[in-house]
């Protein structure tokens, strides 16, 4: 299985947002958590995150297919802990360990 991360930028905001809405839609429908579910966030929120200097979005690519995305928050100050929020794998690619491998790749880039 080949997994790679490809850095996204502000011009990718709409693609990332549409993927996020689709990836989290089922959970939104099930739990009706409109205030917290990423599927109910507006496009502007994705654009805001992409504009933050400490934010790094990556497309998760599995066997040459965009299978999801991961956002790493890394202030690069060696003090503030790094975090991932959000990460998603599209429904048709789930159950293959893709998210786990994407996190490992993100740690290789940004540190643990």
ChimeraX commands (.cxc) that place a marker at each C-alpha (Angstrom):
marker #1 position 0.00,0.00,0.00 radius 0.5
marker #1 position 1.41,3.36,-1.01 radius 0.5
marker #1 position 0.41,6.41,1.01 radius 0.5
marker #1 position 1.79,9.91,0.56 radius 0.5
marker #1 position 0.90,13.37,1.78 radius 0.5
marker #1 position 0.69,16.24,-0.67 radius 0.5
marker #1 position 0.62,19.73,0.82 radius 0.5
marker #1 position -2.51,21.72,0.06 radius 0.5
marker #1 position -2.73,25.49,-0.21 radius 0.5
marker #1 position -5.38,28.18,-0.18 radius 0.5
marker #1 position -6.38,27.48,-3.77 radius 0.5
marker #1 position -7.39,23.97,-2.63 radius 0.5
marker #1 position -9.85,25.28,-0.01 radius 0.5
marker #1 position -13.04,24.42,-1.86 radius 0.5
marker #1 position -11.86,20.91,-2.73 radius 0.5
marker #1 position -10.88,20.26,0.90 radius 0.5
marker #1 position -14.16,21.68,2.17 radius 0.5
marker #1 position -16.28,19.55,-0.18 radius 0.5
marker #1 position -14.33,16.44,0.82 radius 0.5
marker #1 position -14.77,17.29,4.51 radius 0.5
marker #1 position -18.52,17.76,4.13 radius 0.5
marker #1 position -18.86,14.43,2.32 radius 0.5
marker #1 position -16.59,12.56,4.76 radius 0.5
marker #1 position -18.47,13.74,7.87 radius 0.5
marker #1 position -22.01,13.86,6.42 radius 0.5
marker #1 position -23.02,10.41,7.68 radius 0.5
marker #1 position -22.00,11.27,11.25 radius 0.5
marker #1 position -23.84,14.58,11.04 radius 0.5
marker #1 position -27.01,12.85,9.91 radius 0.5
marker #1 position -26.71,10.25,12.67 radius 0.5
marker #1 position -25.88,12.54,15.60 radius 0.5
marker #1 position -27.36,15.86,14.43 radius 0.5
marker #1 position -24.38,17.65,16.02 radius 0.5
marker #1 position -24.67,20.74,13.85 radius 0.5
marker #1 position -22.61,22.94,16.18 radius 0.5
marker #1 position -19.51,20.73,16.23 radius 0.5
marker #1 position -19.51,18.43,13.19 radius 0.5
marker #1 position -17.03,19.39,10.44 radius 0.5
marker #1 position -19.71,18.70,7.80 radius 0.5
marker #1 position -21.60,21.79,8.93 radius 0.5
marker #1 position -18.65,24.17,8.78 radius 0.5
marker #1 position -18.76,26.85,6.09 radius 0.5
marker #1 position -16.16,27.11,3.33 radius 0.5
marker #1 position -14.80,30.26,4.97 radius 0.5
marker #1 position -13.67,28.23,7.99 radius 0.5
marker #1 position -11.48,26.05,5.78 radius 0.5
marker #1 position -10.07,29.17,4.12 radius 0.5
marker #1 position -9.34,30.70,7.53 radius 0.5
marker #1 position -7.48,27.59,8.64 radius 0.5
marker #1 position -5.45,27.44,5.43 radius 0.5
marker #1 position -4.44,31.07,5.98 radius 0.5
marker #1 position -3.07,30.39,9.48 radius 0.5
marker #1 position 0.75,30.27,9.44 radius 0.5
marker #1 position 0.77,27.31,11.85 radius 0.5
marker #1 position -1.65,25.22,9.76 radius 0.5
marker #1 position -0.55,22.57,7.29 radius 0.5
marker #1 position -3.20,20.75,5.27 radius 0.5
marker #1 position -2.24,17.67,3.29 radius 0.5
marker #1 position -4.16,15.54,0.85 radius 0.5
marker #1 position -3.81,11.87,1.76 radius 0.5
marker #1 position -3.01,10.03,-1.45 radius 0.5
marker #1 position -3.52,6.26,-1.57 radius 0.5
marker #1 position -2.32,4.42,-4.69 radius 0.5
marker #1 position -2.56,7.68,-6.71 radius 0.5
marker #1 position -6.11,8.46,-5.48 radius 0.5
marker #1 position -6.97,11.31,-3.13 radius 0.5
marker #1 position -8.38,9.33,-0.23 radius 0.5
marker #1 position -8.70,12.03,2.41 radius 0.5
marker #1 position -6.96,14.90,4.14 radius 0.5
marker #1 position -5.18,15.79,7.35 radius 0.5
marker #1 position -4.57,19.13,9.02 radius 0.5
marker #1 position -1.56,19.54,11.28 radius 0.5
marker #1 position -1.25,22.52,13.59 radius 0.5
marker #1 position 2.46,23.10,14.19 radius 0.5
marker #1 position 3.65,26.41,15.62 radius 0.5
marker #1 position 7.24,25.22,15.15 radius 0.5
marker #1 position 8.23,26.75,18.49 radius 0.5
marker #1 position 9.33,23.50,20.20 radius 0.5
marker #1 position 7.04,24.44,23.10 radius 0.5
marker #1 position 3.46,24.15,21.87 radius 0.5
marker #1 position 2.31,20.57,21.28 radius 0.5
marker #1 position 1.42,19.74,17.70 radius 0.5
marker #1 position -2.10,18.55,16.97 radius 0.5
marker #1 position -4.18,17.05,14.22 radius 0.5
marker #1 position -7.62,18.49,13.56 radius 0.5
marker #1 position -9.34,17.35,11.45 radius 0.5
marker #1 position -8.35,14.18,9.66 radius 0.5
marker #1 position -10.65,12.21,7.40 radius 0.5
marker #1 position -10.70,9.35,4.95 radius 0.5
marker #1 position -13.37,9.26,2.30 radius 0.5
marker #1 position -15.95,6.46,2.75 radius 0.5
marker #1 position -14.76,4.36,-0.19 radius 0.5
marker #1 position -11.21,4.18,1.25 radius 0.5
marker #1 position -12.01,3.41,4.89 radius 0.5
marker #1 position -10.92,0.27,6.69 radius 0.5
marker #1 position -7.50,0.06,5.04 radius 0.5
marker #1 position -5.34,1.71,7.73 radius 0.5
marker #1 position -4.91,4.86,5.64 radius 0.5
marker #1 position -5.48,7.34,8.48 radius 0.5
marker #1 position -2.98,5.54,10.71 radius 0.5
marker #1 position -0.31,5.68,8.02 radius 0.5
marker #1 position -1.12,9.33,7.28 radius 0.5
marker #1 position -0.54,10.20,10.93 radius 0.5
marker #1 position 2.83,8.44,10.83 radius 0.5
marker #1 position 3.79,10.42,7.71 radius 0.5
marker #1 position 2.68,13.67,9.34 radius 0.5
marker #1 position 4.90,12.83,12.33 radius 0.5
marker #1 position 7.83,12.24,9.98 radius 0.5
marker #1 position 7.30,15.75,8.58 radius 0.5
marker #1 position 6.40,17.63,11.76 radius 0.5
marker #1 position 7.76,15.45,14.56 radius 0.5
marker #1 position 5.79,13.58,17.18 radius 0.5
marker link #1:1,2 radius 0.2
marker link #1:2,3 radius 0.2
marker link #1:3,4 radius 0.2
marker link #1:4,5 radius 0.2
marker link #1:5,6 radius 0.2
marker link #1:6,7 radius 0.2
marker link #1:7,8 radius 0.2
marker link #1:8,9 radius 0.2
marker link #1:9,10 radius 0.2
marker link #1:10,11 radius 0.2
marker link #1:11,12 radius 0.2
marker link #1:12,13 radius 0.2
marker link #1:13,14 radius 0.2
marker link #1:14,15 radius 0.2
marker link #1:15,16 radius 0.2
marker link #1:16,17 radius 0.2
marker link #1:17,18 radius 0.2
marker link #1:18,19 radius 0.2
marker link #1:19,20 radius 0.2
marker link #1:20,21 radius 0.2
marker link #1:21,22 radius 0.2
marker link #1:22,23 radius 0.2
marker link #1:23,24 radius 0.2
marker link #1:24,25 radius 0.2
marker link #1:25,26 radius 0.2
marker link #1:26,27 radius 0.2
marker link #1:27,28 radius 0.2
marker link #1:28,29 radius 0.2
marker link #1:29,30 radius 0.2
marker link #1:30,31 radius 0.2
marker link #1:31,32 radius 0.2
marker link #1:32,33 radius 0.2
marker link #1:33,34 radius 0.2
marker link #1:34,35 radius 0.2
marker link #1:35,36 radius 0.2
marker link #1:36,37 radius 0.2
marker link #1:37,38 radius 0.2
marker link #1:38,39 radius 0.2
marker link #1:39,40 radius 0.2
marker link #1:40,41 radius 0.2
marker link #1:41,42 radius 0.2
marker link #1:42,43 radius 0.2
marker link #1:43,44 radius 0.2
marker link #1:44,45 radius 0.2
marker link #1:45,46 radius 0.2
marker link #1:46,47 radius 0.2
marker link #1:47,48 radius 0.2
marker link #1:48,49 radius 0.2
marker link #1:49,50 radius 0.2
marker link #1:50,51 radius 0.2
marker link #1:51,52 radius 0.2
marker link #1:52,53 radius 0.2
marker link #1:53,54 radius 0.2
marker link #1:54,55 radius 0.2
marker link #1:55,56 radius 0.2
marker link #1:56,57 radius 0.2
marker link #1:57,58 radius 0.2
marker link #1:58,59 radius 0.2
marker link #1:59,60 radius 0.2
marker link #1:60,61 radius 0.2
marker link #1:61,62 radius 0.2
marker link #1:62,63 radius 0.2
marker link #1:63,64 radius 0.2
marker link #1:64,65 radius 0.2
marker link #1:65,66 radius 0.2
marker link #1:66,67 radius 0.2
marker link #1:67,68 radius 0.2
marker link #1:68,69 radius 0.2
marker link #1:69,70 radius 0.2
marker link #1:70,71 radius 0.2
marker link #1:71,72 radius 0.2
marker link #1:72,73 radius 0.2
marker link #1:73,74 radius 0.2
marker link #1:74,75 radius 0.2
marker link #1:75,76 radius 0.2
marker link #1:76,77 radius 0.2
marker link #1:77,78 radius 0.2
marker link #1:78,79 radius 0.2
marker link #1:79,80 radius 0.2
marker link #1:80,81 radius 0.2
marker link #1:81,82 radius 0.2
marker link #1:82,83 radius 0.2
marker link #1:83,84 radius 0.2
marker link #1:84,85 radius 0.2
marker link #1:85,86 radius 0.2
marker link #1:86,87 radius 0.2
marker link #1:87,88 radius 0.2
marker link #1:88,89 radius 0.2
marker link #1:89,90 radius 0.2
marker link #1:90,91 radius 0.2
marker link #1:91,92 radius 0.2
marker link #1:92,93 radius 0.2
marker link #1:93,94 radius 0.2
marker link #1:94,95 radius 0.2
marker link #1:95,96 radius 0.2
marker link #1:96,97 radius 0.2
marker link #1:97,98 radius 0.2
marker link #1:98,99 radius 0.2
marker link #1:99,100 radius 0.2
marker link #1:100,101 radius 0.2
marker link #1:101,102 radius 0.2
marker link #1:102,103 radius 0.2
marker link #1:103,104 radius 0.2
marker link #1:104,105 radius 0.2
marker link #1:105,106 radius 0.2
marker link #1:106,107 radius 0.2
marker link #1:107,108 radius 0.2
marker link #1:108,109 radius 0.2
marker link #1:109,110 radius 0.2
marker link #1:110,111 radius 0.2
marker link #1:111,112 radius 0.2
view
